[in-house]
Amino acid sequence: MLVVDRHGGLVELNEAARLLLPGVTGGTPLDDAVPAWLSDAHRRLSCPAPVLPGARRGGPAANPAATPPPGPSRGPSAGSINDRLYEAHPATSPGGDVVWWLIDETDRRQAEAALRGAQERSEILSEVSSALLSTLNIRRCMEVAASLAAKHFAEAAVLVAPGQGRRTPLTHARRGGSVTQVIRQVDTLTVPGLTEALQGFPPVPARWINPADIPDWVIPEDFAGPVGSVLVTPLPGHGVPAGALILLRSGTEGVFTEGEEVFARLFAARAGAALSAAQLYTEQAGITATLMRELLPPTLRTVHGVEFAGSYRSSKDHERVGGDFYDVHPGDDPTQETLVVLGDVAGKGLEAAVLTGKIRNTLHALLPLSGDHERVLHLLNGALLTSHHTRFATLVLASVRRRAGRVRLRLTSAGHLPPLIVRRDGSVEEVPTRGTLVGALPQVSAATVETVLQPGETCVLYTDGITEARGGPMGDQFFGEHRLKRALAECAGLPSEAVVERIQMLAAQWLRAGRHDDMAVIAVSAPRNGPLSLVDGPSDTAGRTGLGGLHDRGNSRRYA
């Protein structure tokens, strides 16, 4: 506390004031005892506003601009004494003396500044996290990380990704400029601390790096002025470093402070986590795509003069694979049979798809035995029983071969829905092949039926996802076999692709937006006007009308 009389002399100081202003005693002129900011404040307080000529005392001044602004001169003033910040609050006594109360505001101001800085850093990190986590594309994530680093920390930023052999991916960003990505052969040893940062070691302090030693490949082409300060920090990932970040400042922006280095490492931790997640997603997506190519049904085409077409729709639109599957294994030449397989694994989704993959691979290995369907099913059943999977499957096998313009079929069902034959006259026949499902019982039984397709006739294999599609006017009716047969009757003479498309379209219309099981359809057609395949052996004259061409090999019965 300081007491100052109306003439500007110190009247009294309390003990705290004496400690703050050593050697100052009562009677000392204020200008000689305190800093200029405080004596100026006292002078403004003591001097009344001048009255201009022609103005009535007590009234408004003729020239308002000459009147000192009210408020600030009467309020607290602030300044430093001995490197501490003080606020001076005046109080006028009845005798005209002014009592100045000096309050040390240093710690409060510093705390407020620290709080504002923490809030700003928190907002920046929140922005960084939101921006980085908005994409799982690794290239886009590197662009965003470099751009944000240049925006908040430096005039330019270079993100160095882990090397790919002798080449290193680089992402350059300049504040307010574009972001460029290149892959170059660079020597990371030319940047102090970069090699260590790429290996995940702690960063080198910025004061240890000589900006003059930075190579040209680090500096963006449009960087303004020589490099004045450099900061290199690692980008920590999930167990493996995600790269390193180089921050560049010109001489006009000053060197990186210790606090800025700490904050840059916090940013790098967020960026590294996002980059690592994007990299992991990219790797998993690549693995999934590779595996998916093996699990997805193949694209069908005409093989050895026989038309094949297929369609698959999983139970969930966001899944590409499920429990239904089909395959076509062509013979090496037209004289050999083509094996067609369509099946349905119990369950849905990826777990069912994994078992379909095993079944498909097993059947592919059993192709040399495809002449005996029952033996193939027996061996497949044994393989499934020894598997850790607890699911079973139904399937149908069809061996196909064309002779003299007609297509001969051998069909065997293992607990599956019977195949349907669409004749040229529009009639639809059900092939009476029966058998037990595979993967559930120690033994399987099956009966193989033979038939012949005349030109323009089609054999349709399908899964229960078609017939059990629940929908219709009330939304709770099955599509059913009778609707399927009626739809197939309208497809007489159509190519196989048109038949498959018609079935899937009708089933989808029946479903509308309702839930459904996996749906798979495959059609085998004898072309109307296709070229004849000349093979050894007599022409097959069976199958001209009705089921005359069907007979059961397993039970030695002929269906007439």
N, C-alpha and C positions, 0 to 999 in steps of 0.2 A: 504494500500500500504506500502511495506517495501523496502527500498533501502539498498543493502548490497555491501560493497566494495569487491575487489578481495582477501582481506585477511580474509574475513568472519566476519567483524564487521558491526554492524548496523550503517548506516549513517543518515538515516532519516525515520520517521514514520509519516503518516498523522493522522488526528484526529480519523478516524475510527479504525486505527490500534492501537492507544493508548487506545481506549475503549476496544478493543478486548484483548490487552496484557497490562493490567495495571502494572505500575511500570517499564516498559521497556523504556529506553531512548537511544538516539544516542550514539554510542561508545560501547554499550554492545555487547559482542560476540554473534553471532547468535545462537550458540549451547546452550547458557544460556538463550536465550530469547524466543525461539520458540520450539514447539514439535519436537521430533526426526525425524518424517517423512518429515518435511519441511527442517531441516538442512541437512538431507541425500540427499534430492533432490538438494539443493544448491551445495553440495559437488560433486555430480555426474555431475552437470552442469559445475562446475569450473575446474574439473580435466580432461585434455585431455586424449585420449586413449593412453596407453603405446606403445612404439615402441620396438618390440622384437629385440634381437641381430640378425644381418644378414639381417634385412629387410630394404629396402630403404625408407627413410622418404618421406612421401607423397604417397607411393605406398601401395599395399595390404600387410597385415601382413603375416608373415610366418606361424603363427598359427591363423587361423580365429577364432577359439573357444575362444581365449584370448581377442578378440576385443569386447568391450561393444556393445550391440545391438543398432543400430541407431534408432532414433525416440522417444522411450519412455523416455529416459533421457532428451530429449529436449522438450518434450511435457508437458502438465499440470500434476501435481501430486495432489493427494487427500488425505485427512486425517481429523481427528476431532480436534477441539479446543473448550473446554468448552461444550462438548456434541453436538456441531454443526458440520456439515460436510462442509468442504471447499475444493475448487479446487484452486491450486496455479499455476498461469501462469507467466513464466519468460520472461523478456525482457532485453537484454544486451545493455548498453549504450556505446558510442564510447570510453569513458575513462576506460572501463573494469568493471564498476559497474553493478550490476544486480538488476533490479526492479522486485519485486514479487508482483503480483496483486492477492489478496485473494478474491475469490467470494463464498459467502454463497450458497451452493447447497442443503441445508437441505430440504427446502420446495419443491423444484422441484423433488428431489429424492423421497421424501415421496409421492408426487402426482403421480409420475410415478409408484411407487410400488402399490399405491392404484388403479391406472388405470389397471395395470396388474392383480391385484387380482380381480377387478370387471370383467375384461374380462374372467378370468379363471372361476369365479363363473357363469358368464353368459353362458359360454360354457358347464359347468357341468349341469346347469339347463336345457339347450337346449337338451343335451343328455338324461337327466332324463325324460323330457317331451316326447321326441320321443320314448324312450324305453317303458315307462309306457303306453302311448296311443296306442301302436302297438297291444295291446291285450285287449279283454274284458272278458277273462277268469279270474275269481277271484283268483284262485290258482296260475296261472302263473303270474298275476299282483303282488301278494304278494312275489313270488320268485324274481321277477325283482327288486322290491322296496328294499328288504332286501339285495340283492346282490350289488346294486348300493350304498346303504348306507355304507356297509362294504368297498367298493372300494374307496370311496371319503372321508369318515369321521373317520373311526375307524378300528380297527383290526377285530372286530366282530360286528354284528348287529342282534337284535332279534325283529321281528315284531310280536306284540301281537294283534290279532284280537278280536273283541267283543266276549264275551263268549257265548257258546251254552249250556244253562243250567248250569251244574256244570263243564263243560269241556271247555277249552280255546284252540283255534287254535294258534300254535306257528310256526314261520318260522325262523330258524337259518341260518345265513350266515357268513362265515369267509373270509377275504380278500384272494383271490387266491385259495379258497377251494370250496367245494361243498355246496349246499343249501339243507337243510332238513326241512321237514314239519311234525309236529306231532300235535295230539290233546291230551292234558293232563289235569288232574285236578290239578290246581295250586292255590296258595294263592297270589293274586296280592298285598295284603297289605304288603307282605314281601319286596317289592321293593319301596323305598320312591318315592312318586309322581306318581306311576303307576296307582293306582286306580283313582286318580284325572285326569290323562291324558286320561284314557279310557272314562271318563265322559266329556271330552272336556275342562277341566280347563287349565289355563296357565301352562307352564312347571316349574318344580323346578330347580333352578340353579345347575349346576354340582358341584359346590363347597359345596353345602349343603348335598351331598350324600356321605356317607362313603363307599368306595369300599369293605371294609371288610364285610359289611352287605348284600351284594348281594347273594341270594340263588343259589344253584347249578343248578336249572332248567333253569336259565337265561344263564349260561356260557356254550358255546359249548364244546363238548368233546375234540376237538383238539386245544383249545385256549392255546396259549403259555404264560406261566408265570402267576403270580397273577394279578388280575385286579387293575389297577392304577387310572383309572378315568372312571366315568359313567355319561351318559347323557340320560335323559328320556324326550321325547317330544311327544305331542299328534299328531295324524293324523287327521286333521279336514276334515269332509266330507260335503255332501250337507244337512245341517240341523242336521245330526246325525253323531257323531264321527265315523271315519272309523277304529279306533284302536289306538295303541301307538307304538312308536319306541324306543328301548333301544340300545344305542351305548356304546361299551366297548373298552377301551384302556388298554394296559399293562403299567407298570411303565416306560418302555423305550421310549414310545412315548409322554409322558408328559400329562398334564391335558388339558381339553378343555378350550380354551380361550373364552372370551365374544363374540368376532367376530365369532368364530366357532359355538358357540351356536346359534347366530342369523342366520347364514347361514344354519345350520341344521334345523331350524324351517322353512326356506324358502323351503328347500327340502321336509320337512314333509308336507307342504301345497300342493305341487305338487303331492306327493305320495298319500295323503289323497283324493284329488280330483279324481285321477285316480282309486283308490280302490273303492271310493263311486260310480263312474260311472260303474265300472265293477260289483259291487254288485247290483246296480239298474238294469243293463242289465240282470244279472242272474235271478233276481226276476221276471222281466217282461217276460223273455224267458220262465220261468217256468209257469207263468200265461197263456202266449200265448199257450204253449204246452197243458196245461190242457183244455183251451177253444177249441183249435184246434181239440182235440180228439172228442169233441162233434159236431164240425162243419164238419169234414171230413166224406165222405160217408163210410158206413160200409163195411167190408169184407164179401162177400156173399158166400154161400155154398148151398149144397143140404139140403132142408128142407121138411120133410114129404114126401120123395120120388120125389120131384120136384127140378130140377136143376135151380139155380139162379146164374147169373154172371153179374158183372157190371164194368164199367170203367169210370173214370172222368179225364179230363184234363182242367186246368184253362186257361184263356185267356192269362195270363202272366206266363212264366215258373218259375219265382221266387216266385209266390204266390201258396199256396197249396189249397186255398179255393176260391170260387167265387159265381156266381149266379145260377149255376146248382146244382141239388141235387137229390139223390134218397135214398130210405129207403125200407127195407123189415121187416114187423112185423109178425112173425110166429104166428099161432094159438097155443093154449095150447096143442092140440092133433091133430092127422090127420083128425079128423072129422070136425075140424074148419078151416075156410078159412085163408089163409095168405094174408095180405094186402101189396101190392107193390105200392109205390108212386115214380113218377119221375116228376120233375118240373123245371121251368126256371123262375127266378126272373129278372125283368127288371134291366139292369145295370150290372156292373162287380165289381170285387175286394171285399175288406173287408166289405164295407157298404152293398153290395148285400148279402154277406155271412151272415151278422147279421140277415137279414130278412129271409133268408133260415132257419137259426136256429130257428127263431120264428115259421115259418110255420111247421117245422118238429116237434117241441115240441107241437104245437097246435094239429096237426094230431095224435100225440101219445096219447094225452089226449082224443081224439075223437074215439079211437079204439073201445070202446064198441058199437059205432053206425055205425061201418064200413059196416054193412049189408046193409045200405041205403046210397049209394054214394052221391046222390043228397042232402040229409040232411047234410052230412059231409061237402060238399062244401058250402052249405048255412051258416053253423056255422063258417067255416073258413073265408068266405068272410066278415061276420060281425066282426070277430076279427081283420081282417086287416084294415077294414074301421075305427075302433076306435083307430088304432095305429098311432103314430106320423110319421111313414114312409109314404112317398108319392108314393111308388113303387107298382106295381101290379105284378102278377105272372100267368103263365099258368102251368097246371099240368095235369097228367093223373093218374087215380086210377085203379088198377087191383086187384081183389080178386081171389085168386088161391086155388084150392083144387083138389086133385087127387082121382080118382075113377077108380077101375078096370083097372089100367095101363094107363088110359088116364087122361089128365089134363083139368079141367073145369075152364074157365076164365069168369069173369065179368069185362068189361072194360068201363071206363067213362072218357071222355076228358073234360077239362075245358079250352077251348081256345088253346089247345095244338095240336101238330102234331099228326095225327092218328097213332095208333099202326100198325105194319106190322106183318103178319103171314107167316112164311116160312114152306110150306108144304113138305111132303116127296118126292113128285114128282118134286120139284124145283120151283114150282109156288109160287109167293109172292102175298098175298092178303092184301088189306088195310081195316082195321076195320072201318066201317062207324059210329063212335061215334063222336058227336059234342057237344059243350057247350061253355059258355061264361067264360072269364078269371075271376080270383078272385082278390079282392082288388081294383076294379075300379068302379063298379056299385052297387047300393043298392040291386039289386036282381041278382041271377045267375040262369041259366037254363042249364040242361045237360041231355043227353040221354045215358043210359047204354045198352051196347050190350054184349050178351053172345056168347061164342064160345068154342070149344073143341079142344085140341091138342092131336093128336094121337102120339104114341111112335116115337121119332125121329123128331118131329115138334117143332118149336120155335116161341115164340112171342117176338118181339123186340120193346122196347120203347126207344126213342132217343130225343135229343133236337136239336134246329135249328143250333147249332154250327156245327153239322155234315153236314147237307144239305147246309148250307150257308158258308162252308169253301171255301174261295176264293183262287184260285191257278190255277193249270193246266199249259199247255204250255205257255200261254200268261200271266199267273199270275193274271188274273182278272175274271176268270170264277168260278161260284158256282159249288160245287160238285154235288148238286142237288139230287132230289128224284129218278130220273131215274137211276143214277149211283148207288145209295144206293140199290135200288131194284135189279139191275143187280148183285151187289156184294152179296146180300143176297141169290139170286137164286143159287149161287155157293156154299153156305153154307148148303145146304139141308142135313139133317142127322147128321151134326156136333154137338158136345156138346156145351152148352151155352158159356163156356169160349172161345172156338175157334171162335164162331160167333162174340163175343164182340171184341176179339183181332184182327180179320180180319177187322172189320169196322174201328177201331181206326187206324190200320196200313195204310189202304187205304186213310183215311182222312189226316193223317200226310204226306203221300207221295204226296198227291194232294196239300197240303199247302206248302210243302218245308219249307222255312224260313219265309213265309208270316205271316201277322197278322191274328188272328182268335178270335172268341168268345169262351166262355166256351163250352166244349163238354162233354156230358154224354150219356152213353148207358147202358141199362140193358136188359138182355135176360132171358126169362123164357122158359124152355124146358121140354118136357116129355121124360124121358130117354128111350133109345131103349130097354135095357135089365135089367132095374132096377127092384127091388122087387115090387110086387103089394101091394097096401095098401088096406086092407079090412075094409070097412066102411059100415054103415047101409045105406039102400036106394037102389033103383033099379039102374042098370047100365045105363049109358047115351050112347045112340046109335047115337046121333046127331053128325054132324061134320065129317062124313066120307069122303065127297067129297066137293070141292068148298067151298062156304060160307053157305052150308046147315045147319051148326050148329050155325049161327049167328041170333039173333033176338033182337029187340029193346024193352027193358022192359018199358022204360019211355013212349014210344008212342004206345006200344002194337002192334008193327009191326014185322012180321017175314020175314027175307030175305031168299028167296028160289032160 
